[in-house]
Amino acid sequence: MPCTATKPDLTVREQAHHLYEAIPPGLFRVNDENERIAWRVSPEPFALSAEQLDSIERLGHDLLVFYRALNNLYNRSARGTAPAFIAEYLDHGKPEQVVKLARQNRFKQELPAIIRPDLIVTDDGFAATELDSVPGGMGFLGATTEAYCQLGIESAGGADGIPKSFAAMLRHVTQIEIPTVAIVVSDESADYRNEMGWLAAAVRRLGVANAWLRTPNEIFFTEEGLFIRHEDGREERLDALYRNFEMFDLYNVPKQELMLYAARHNRVKMTPPPKANLEEKLSFALFHHYALAQLWTAELGKERFERLQRIFPKTWVLDPRPLPPQAVVAGLQAGGQPIADFRRLIELGKSERDYVVKPSGFSELAWGSRGVKIANDLTKDEWTATIEMALASFDKTPYILQRFHKGKRLQQTYFDRERDEIRTYDGRVRLCPYYFVTGEDEVRLGGILATVAPADKRLIHGMTDAVMTSSALAS
């Protein structure tokens, strides 16, 4: 729905004041109790060109098809009709029960219903550094978009794009017009609890779904299904459970067995499905693996495969197992020579280390920029220790090596609350579009979160001196 509010006659500074006061406090944890928001506020959404916005809108369907292809190749690998290493890598380091969950008939064809890539804006376009199917930030983006709309400023996705798209996704998952859903946030994901509470309240306010924030302990099980209890003592049966916790955290989540039992027996729809194999960053390494190119092309089609090749950075699994004497790691060199052992990367000088090292998934270090190391920021000793640690961690938590794509330098305005003025700084931006699967082959863009970090910061994330805002078509 477009923003229909009339734009008031305010200065840019007054707009920024309004936004700071209008965005609800407490959506994310703040370090200073006197602060309402943990980062900088921009008086306007991040401006996208028509070409950029069009590319982002089209990307959503490509990513849905990618997830479907990844799932198909995993299932084929598990049953022996595709190379065995696909499933071996995607299952590596996981408990047997978690692997079995992904392969159960009830879940094996299911895909994530929310897709959020991290897009670095480069001089050449976009680099999608990773995909997230259990994303944070939805509530904050929805509240920010709403605050801009009060100023008559339109954001990509529309005034209610996040809550309405979230509800449309739930309708598709449940096939119920006004479904009842519990958004279940674990202790590990507690930083997202308040913003998910905002999302649940917004969905109810719009009358598009009956959504409630709950902890795992507040979910009740009977043979009929899963229930929540309201403050007045009334119990309500759930049509869906939105899983706002990562699969690595599964065994720390109270009542997870009851939730999974209900989902397995189709007494509740669980989304995203409990499939840790679809939460691995090493899927990009499989995508770029030379031996799988024909399989990916058959699944995706030649044009889509080539489009994704342009935005998925080259990626390798840091696998310490020895290669035969005549073998090399495809596409990777040190000193101009192909390598057969990842430890050869230690020889690279700083200027040659255009790489990122990060855990692939199924680890508390695999989300929120935790565990990420940018190679050319490290001293020789730190780089050596990073490679050795990553290789030593393989059996428990595989790490990946990924080409580092530097963000394009740009100017960003923000509201300096201490000086009470609008200022600018040099920054680099990460765009996070939120795509909601609303049909068998339909994807809706709910909004685009822009995080603009100072240009001297190598990692772009929600730091206190970054701007976090919605995005909009440049006027």
C-alpha positions in Angstrom: 0.0 0.0 0.0 1.5 3.4 -1.0 2.1 6.1 1.6 -0.9 8.5 1.5 0.2 11.0 4.2 0.6 14.6 3.1 4.2 15.8 3.4 4.4 18.4 6.2 6.4 21.6 5.7 9.5 20.7 7.7 13.2 21.3 7.4 15.5 18.4 6.9 16.6 18.8 10.5 13.0 18.8 11.7 12.3 15.6 9.7 15.2 14.0 11.5 13.9 15.0 14.9 10.5 13.6 14.0 12.0 10.2 12.9 14.1 9.9 16.0 11.0 10.5 18.2 8.6 8.4 16.0 10.6 5.2 15.7 9.6 3.2 18.8 12.4 2.9 21.4 13.7 -0.5 22.4 13.4 -2.3 19.1 17.0 -3.2 19.6 19.3 -3.1 22.6 21.0 0.2 23.3 24.2 0.8 25.2 23.1 4.0 26.7 19.7 4.0 28.5 19.2 7.7 27.4 19.2 6.6 23.7 16.1 5.6 21.9 17.9 4.1 18.9 21.3 2.4 18.9 22.5 3.9 15.6 22.3 7.1 13.5 19.1 8.3 12.0 18.9 9.6 8.4 16.4 12.3 7.5 15.5 10.5 4.3 15.6 6.8 3.1 18.6 5.6 1.3 18.2 6.6 -2.4 18.3 3.9 -5.1 18.4 4.4 -8.8 15.6 3.0 -10.9 18.1 0.4 -12.3 19.2 -0.6 -8.8 15.6 -1.0 -7.5 14.6 -2.9 -10.6 17.5 -5.3 -10.1 16.6 -5.9 -6.5 13.0 -6.5 -7.2 13.9 -9.1 -9.9 16.5 -10.8 -7.6 13.9 -12.1 -5.2 12.5 -14.7 -7.7 16.1 -15.7 -8.7 16.9 -16.4 -5.0 13.7 -18.5 -4.5 14.7 -20.6 -7.5 18.2 -20.9 -6.1 16.9 -22.2 -2.8 14.7 -24.7 -4.7 17.7 -25.8 -6.8 19.9 -26.1 -3.7 17.2 -28.2 -2.0 16.7 -30.4 -5.0 20.5 -31.1 -5.4 20.8 -31.8 -1.7 17.9 -34.4 -1.9 19.4 -35.9 -5.0 22.8 -36.1 -3.4 21.3 -37.8 -0.3 19.7 -40.5 -2.4 22.7 -41.0 -4.7 21.6 -39.4 -7.9 23.9 -36.3 -7.6 27.5 -36.1 -6.3 27.7 -37.3 -2.7 29.9 -34.3 -1.6 26.9 -31.9 -1.9 25.0 -33.5 1.0 28.2 -34.4 2.8 29.3 -30.7 3.0 25.8 -29.4 3.8 25.4 -31.9 6.6 29.0 -31.7 7.9 29.3 -31.1 11.6 25.7 -31.5 12.4 24.1 -34.0 14.9 22.4 -37.0 13.2 19.0 -35.9 14.5 19.3 -32.6 12.7 20.3 -34.2 9.4 17.3 -36.6 9.7 15.0 -33.7 10.2 15.9 -32.1 6.9 15.4 -35.4 5.1 12.0 -36.3 6.6 9.3 -36.5 4.0 7.3 -33.9 5.9 10.0 -31.3 5.4 12.3 -32.3 2.6 10.5 -30.3 -0.1 9.9 -27.2 2.0 11.8 -24.0 1.5 12.4 -20.8 3.6 9.4 -18.4 3.2 11.5 -15.3 3.9 14.8 -14.6 2.0 17.1 -11.8 2.9 20.4 -11.4 1.1 23.2 -9.1 2.2 24.0 -7.0 -0.9 27.1 -4.9 -0.9 26.8 -2.0 -3.3 30.0 -2.0 -5.4 31.3 0.0 -8.3 30.1 -2.8 -10.6 26.7 -3.5 -9.1 25.9 -5.8 -6.2 27.8 -8.6 -4.3 25.5 -10.9 -2.4 27.9 -11.9 0.4 25.4 -14.3 2.0 21.7 -15.3 2.4 19.7 -15.4 5.6 16.4 -17.3 6.0 16.0 -16.4 9.7 16.6 -12.7 9.4 16.6 -10.0 12.0 15.7 -6.4 11.2 12.2 -6.8 9.9 10.5 -5.0 12.8 12.9 -2.1 12.8 12.6 -1.7 9.0 8.8 -1.8 9.3 8.7 0.8 12.1 11.2 3.0 10.2 9.1 2.8 7.0 6.0 3.8 9.0 7.8 6.8 10.5 8.9 8.0 7.1 5.4 7.6 5.8 4.2 10.0 8.5 6.3 12.6 6.8 4.8 11.7 3.4 8.0 9.9 2.3 7.5 6.6 0.4 9.9 3.6 1.0 10.4 0.6 -1.3 7.8 -2.1 -0.5 5.1 0.4 0.5 4.0 2.0 3.8 3.0 -1.4 5.4 5.2 -3.5 3.2 6.9 -5.6 6.0 3.8 -6.5 8.1 1.5 -7.1 5.1 4.1 -9.2 3.3 4.7 -11.2 6.4 1.0 -11.9 6.7 0.8 -12.8 3.0 3.6 -15.3 3.5 1.7 -16.8 6.4 -1.4 -17.1 4.3 0.5 -19.0 1.7 2.2 -21.3 4.3 -1.1 -22.1 6.1 -3.7 -21.7 3.2 -5.8 -19.8 5.8 -7.0 -16.2 5.2 -6.4 -14.9 8.7 -4.0 -17.4 10.3 -3.0 -17.5 14.0 0.7 -17.5 14.4 3.2 -17.5 17.3 6.6 -15.8 16.5 8.8 -17.8 18.8 12.1 -16.1 19.8 14.7 -18.1 21.7 17.0 -16.7 24.4 19.9 -16.8 21.9 17.9 -14.5 19.6 16.7 -12.3 22.4 18.1 -9.1 20.8 15.4 -9.5 18.1 12.5 -10.0 20.6 11.3 -6.4 20.8 11.3 -5.8 17.1 9.5 -9.1 16.4 6.9 -7.9 19.0 6.4 -4.7 17.0 5.9 -6.9 13.9 3.3 -9.1 15.6 1.4 -6.0 16.9 1.5 -4.3 13.5 0.1 -7.4 11.8 -2.7 -7.6 14.3 -3.4 -3.8 13.9 -3.7 -4.2 10.2 -6.1 -7.2 10.6 -4.1 -9.3 8.2 -3.1 -12.1 10.6 -3.4 -13.0 14.2 0.2 -12.9 15.3 1.7 -13.0 18.8 5.2 -12.9 20.2 6.0 -15.8 22.5 9.0 -17.5 24.2 9.4 -21.2 23.7 8.1 -21.9 27.2 4.8 -20.1 26.4 3.9 -22.7 23.7 1.5 -25.4 24.9 1.0 -28.8 23.3 -2.0 -31.1 23.2 -2.8 -34.0 20.9 -4.8 -31.5 18.8 -1.8 -29.2 18.2 0.0 -26.2 19.6 -1.6 -23.5 21.6 -0.9 -20.1 23.2 -2.5 -18.7 26.3 -3.6 -15.0 26.5 -3.6 -12.8 29.6 -7.3 -13.4 30.2 -6.6 -17.2 30.3 -8.1 -17.9 26.9 -6.3 -20.5 24.8 -5.9 -20.2 21.1 -4.7 -22.9 18.7 -1.8 -22.0 16.3 -2.0 -22.4 12.6 1.7 -21.5 12.2 4.8 -21.2 14.2 7.4 -18.7 12.9 10.8 -20.1 14.0 12.9 -17.1 15.1 15.9 -19.1 16.2 18.7 -20.8 14.3 19.0 -24.5 14.0 22.4 -24.6 15.8 20.4 -23.4 18.9 17.7 -26.1 18.6 18.7 -28.2 21.6 18.8 -25.2 23.8 15.2 -24.3 23.0 12.6 -25.4 25.5 9.8 -27.6 24.1 11.5 -27.9 20.7 10.6 -31.6 20.6 6.9 -30.8 21.0 7.0 -28.1 18.3 8.8 -30.4 15.9 6.3 -33.3 16.7 3.4 -31.0 16.0 5.0 -29.8 12.7 5.9 -33.3 11.6 2.3 -34.5 12.1 1.0 -31.4 10.3 -0.8 -30.0 13.4 1.0 -26.7 12.9 3.0 -25.2 10.0 6.6 -24.3 11.0 8.4 -21.7 8.9 11.2 -21.6 8.1 11.4 -25.4 8.0 13.8 -27.0 10.4 16.5 -27.6 7.7 20.0 -26.7 8.8 21.3 -27.7 5.4 19.6 -24.6 3.9 21.3 -22.3 6.4 24.9 -22.9 5.2 27.0 -20.2 3.6 29.0 -22.9 1.9 26.1 -23.2 -0.6 27.9 -20.5 -2.5 31.0 -22.7 -2.7 28.8 -25.5 -4.2 27.3 -23.0 -6.6 30.7 -22.1 -7.9 32.1 -25.6 -8.0 33.2 -26.4 -11.5 32.0 -30.0 -11.3 28.4 -28.9 -10.6 28.0 -26.2 -13.2 25.9 -28.4 -15.5 23.6 -29.4 -12.6 23.1 -25.8 -11.5 22.4 -24.8 -15.1 19.8 -27.5 -15.5 18.1 -26.4 -12.3 18.3 -22.7 -12.8 18.4 -22.1 -16.5 21.4 -20.6 -18.2 20.4 -17.0 -17.9 19.6 -17.2 -14.2 22.7 -19.2 -13.5 24.8 -16.5 -15.2 23.0 -13.7 -13.3 23.7 -15.3 -9.9 27.3 -16.0 -10.9 27.8 -12.3 -11.2 26.5 -11.5 -7.7 27.6 -14.5 -5.7 31.2 -14.1 -4.7 33.7 -16.9 -5.4 33.7 -19.1 -2.3 35.6 -22.2 -1.2 35.1 -24.6 1.8 38.2 -24.5 4.0 38.6 -28.3 4.0 41.9 -29.5 5.6 41.7 -33.0 4.0 44.8 -33.8 1.8 44.4 -33.9 -2.0 46.0 -36.4 -4.4 49.5 -35.2 -5.6 48.2 -34.1 -9.0 45.1 -32.2 -7.6 44.7 -28.5 -6.9 42.0 -26.3 -5.4 40.1 -25.0 -8.4 40.3 -21.3 -9.0 42.6 -20.5 -6.1 46.2 -19.4 -6.3 49.1 -18.2 -4.1 52.0 -16.3 -5.7 50.5 -16.9 -9.1 50.6 -20.7 -8.6 47.7 -23.1 -8.0 47.5 -24.5 -4.5 46.7 -28.0 -3.1 46.7 -27.0 0.5 44.9 -24.0 2.0 47.8 -23.3 4.3 49.6 -22.0 1.2 47.3 -18.9 1.6 49.4 -18.0 4.7 52.1 -16.9 2.3 50.0 -14.1 0.8 50.9 -10.5 1.5 48.3 -8.1 2.7 47.7 -6.6 -0.7 47.0 -10.1 -2.1 44.5 -11.1 0.6 41.2 -10.0 -0.9 39.3 -12.6 1.1 36.9 -13.0 4.0 37.0 -16.0 6.3 33.8 -16.9 8.2 31.9 -19.9 9.7 29.5 -21.5 7.3 26.6 -22.1 9.6 25.3 -24.2 12.5 27.3 -22.1 15.0 26.7 -19.2 17.4 29.5 -17.5 15.4 27.7 -17.7 12.1 25.3 -14.8 12.5 25.4 -11.1 13.2 29.0 -10.7 11.7 30.4 -12.8 14.5 33.4 -14.9 13.5 34.0 -12.9 10.3 37.6 -12.0 9.5 38.7 -9.8 6.6 42.0 -11.1 5.5 43.8 -7.9 4.5 42.9 -6.3 7.9 45.0 -8.9 9.7 48.6 -9.0 10.7 50.7 -11.9 9.3 50.3 -13.7 12.7 46.6 -13.1 12.9 46.1 -14.3 9.3 48.1 -17.4 10.1 46.0 -18.1 13.2 42.8 -17.5 11.3 43.6 -20.1 8.6 44.8 -22.6 11.2 41.7 -22.1 13.3 39.4 -22.4 10.4 41.0 -25.7 9.2 41.1 -27.1 12.7 37.3 -26.3 13.1 36.3 -28.3 10.0 34.9 -31.3 11.7 32.6 -29.3 14.0 32.1 -26.0 12.1 33.2 -25.7 8.5 34.5 -22.3 7.5 34.5 -20.7 4.1 36.9 -18.5 2.2 35.2 -15.9 0.1 36.3 -13.2 -2.3 36.1 -9.8 -0.6 34.2 -7.2 -2.6 34.8 -3.6 -1.4 31.8 -1.4 -1.2 31.4 1.7 -3.3 32.2 4.9 -1.5 29.3 7.4 -1.1 28.1 10.3 0.9 25.5 9.8 3.7 23.6 12.4 5.7 22.6 11.8 9.3 21.2 13.6 12.4 23.9 14.4 14.9 21.9 14.5 18.1 24.7 16.0 20.2 25.1 19.0 17.8 21.5 19.0 16.8 22.4 19.3 13.2 22.5 17.4 9.9 26.0 16.2 8.9 27.5 13.9 6.3 30.2 11.3 6.2 31.9 9.0 3.7 30.3 5.6 3.9 29.7 2.2 2.3 26.3 0.5 2.2 24.8 -2.9 2.6 21.3 -3.4 1.3 19.1 -6.1 2.9 15.9 -6.7 0.8 13.3 -8.8 2.6 11.6 -11.1 0.2 8.4 -13.0 1.3 7.3 -16.1 -0.6 3.5 -15.5 -1.1 2.8 -18.3 -3.7 4.2 -21.4 -5.2 6.4 -19.3 -7.5 5.6 -15.8 -6.2 7.9 -13.5 -4.2 7.0 -10.1 -2.7 9.5 -7.4 -1.8 8.5 -6.1 1.6 11.2 -3.5 2.1 14.9 -2.8 1.9 17.0 -2.1 4.9 20.1 0.0 4.2 23.1 0.0 6.6 25.6 2.7 5.8 28.8 2.3 7.8 31.7 4.8 7.8 34.0 4.2 4.9 36.9 3.2 7.1 34.9 0.3 8.6 35.6 -3.0 6.8 32.6 -4.8 8.1 29.2 -3.3 7.4 26.7 -4.1 10.2 24.4 -2.3 12.7 27.1 -0.4 14.6 26.4 2.7 16.5 28.1 5.1 14.0 26.3 3.6 11.0 23.0 4.9 9.6 20.2 2.3 9.4 17.3 3.3 7.3 14.8 2.1 4.7 15.4 2.5 1.0 13.5 4.4 -1.7 13.5 5.2 -5.3 15.6 8.4 -5.8 13.4 11.4 -6.6 
